[in-house]
Amino acid sequence: RTIECIDRLLSGEIGDILFTRAYCNGGTSACRPRSSGQSELEFQLRNWRQFTWLSGDHITEQHVNNLDVINWLANGHPIEAQGQGGRERRRGAEHGQIFDHHMVEFTYPSGFKLFSQCRQMPGCWQSVGEHVHGTAGSAELNRARIQDRHGYEIWKSDLEEKPGKGWQQELDHFLAAIRKGEVPNECEAAATSTMTAILGRLATYSGKIVKW
């Protein structure tokens, strides 16, 4: 679904791409309580999501997936970022160092923007997905849906959506390539998307414009 949608966008179905939006807004992640006699190291390892040295903060632990999709669409990475974030609900020592919300504006070489949100707070608006806006329309990548400038649907994937189907398709393609004697290598894309998330994290931690 996503592959076909991106192919259509790259062929100009919504005109020139102006800006994109990506979200990974959900509930909070649970903390495992500290047990008697537990060392600080064991406590942090069992609560790895809460500590930057283990998880990289949730912008790199989870939101990186959404950032990766936009990098794929852009065929590259942003050149700078600025943003803000903080700890509104995560204030205790058991919550480590990570923020509970990040908002980042990424700028790509072509000039288009990615407006990125990731938040882990219960009772707030939740959304996980990517949106693309162009001169002739818009698209919801996570739903594989394209609209014209007036909001009328002009294309939607007819592939059946099942939980985990995308992951299975990824494995199918990977194993098929191996059987054909190919050597699939996604390391550069993975590293670049990870660095994109780190760039956003540096921007929210510092409150400054951070260059790639």
ChimeraX attribute file (.defattr): number of C-alpha atoms within 10 A of each C-alpha:
attribute: neighborCount
match mode: 1-to-1
recipient: residues
	/A:1	18
	/A:2	16
	/A:3	11
	/A:4	13
	/A:5	23
	/A:6	21
	/A:7	12
	/A:8	15
	/A:9	22
	/A:10	16
	/A:11	11
	/A:12	14
	/A:13	23
	/A:14	22
	/A:15	15
	/A:16	16
	/A:17	23
	/A:18	16
	/A:19	19
	/A:20	22
	/A:21	20
	/A:22	26
	/A:23	21
	/A:24	25
	/A:25	23
	/A:26	17
	/A:27	15
	/A:28	14
	/A:29	15
	/A:30	10
	/A:31	16
	/A:32	12
	/A:33	10
	/A:34	15
	/A:35	9
	/A:36	6
	/A:37	6
	/A:38	9
	/A:39	11
	/A:40	10
	/A:41	9
	/A:42	12
	/A:43	16
	/A:44	20
	/A:45	14
	/A:46	14
	/A:47	21
	/A:48	19
	/A:49	23
	/A:50	26
	/A:51	19
	/A:52	16
	/A:53	13
	/A:54	13
	/A:55	17
	/A:56	20
	/A:57	25
	/A:58	25
	/A:59	29
	/A:60	21
	/A:61	15
	/A:62	17
	/A:63	24
	/A:64	22
	/A:65	20
	/A:66	25
	/A:67	29
	/A:68	21
	/A:69	19
	/A:70	24
	/A:71	18
	/A:72	15
	/A:73	19
	/A:74	18
	/A:75	10
	/A:76	16
	/A:77	22
	/A:78	26
	/A:79	16
	/A:80	18
	/A:81	27
	/A:82	22
	/A:83	23
	/A:84	18
	/A:85	20
	/A:86	16
	/A:87	14
	/A:88	11
	/A:89	14
	/A:90	19
	/A:91	14
	/A:92	9
	/A:93	8
	/A:94	16
	/A:95	21
	/A:96	19
	/A:97	18
	/A:98	22
	/A:99	26
	/A:100	25
	/A:101	23
	/A:102	26
	/A:103	21
	/A:104	22
	/A:105	19
	/A:106	28
	/A:107	19
	/A:108	17
	/A:109	12
	/A:110	12
	/A:111	13
	/A:112	17
	/A:113	18
	/A:114	24
	/A:115	19
	/A:116	22
	/A:117	22
	/A:118	26
	/A:119	25
	/A:120	21
	/A:121	18
	/A:122	13
	/A:123	9
	/A:124	11
	/A:125	10
	/A:126	15
	/A:127	14
	/A:128	15
	/A:129	18
	/A:130	23
	/A:131	21
	/A:132	22
	/A:133	23
	/A:134	19
	/A:135	15
	/A:136	15
	/A:137	22
	/A:138	27
	/A:139	28
	/A:140	20
	/A:141	23
	/A:142	16
	/A:143	16
	/A:144	21
	/A:145	19
	/A:146	26
	/A:147	19
	/A:148	18
	/A:149	14
	/A:150	9
	/A:151	11
	/A:152	11
	/A:153	14
	/A:154	12
	/A:155	15
	/A:156	16
	/A:157	14
	/A:158	9
	/A:159	8
	/A:160	7
	/A:161	12
	/A:162	7
	/A:163	7
	/A:164	9
	/A:165	12
	/A:166	13
	/A:167	9
	/A:168	11
	/A:169	11
	/A:170	12
	/A:171	12
	/A:172	11
	/A:173	12
	/A:174	15
	/A:175	14
	/A:176	12
	/A:177	13
	/A:178	11
	/A:179	10
	/A:180	8
	/A:181	9
	/A:182	11
	/A:183	10
	/A:184	11
	/A:185	9
	/A:186	8
	/A:187	9
	/A:188	9
	/A:189	16
	/A:190	14
	/A:191	12
	/A:192	17
	/A:193	25
	/A:194	21
	/A:195	17
	/A:196	25
	/A:197	27
	/A:198	18
	/A:199	24
	/A:200	31
	/A:201	28
	/A:202	19
	/A:203	25
	/A:204	23
	/A:205	17
	/A:206	14
	/A:207	14
	/A:208	13
	/A:209	17
	/A:210	18
	/A:211	13
	/A:212	13
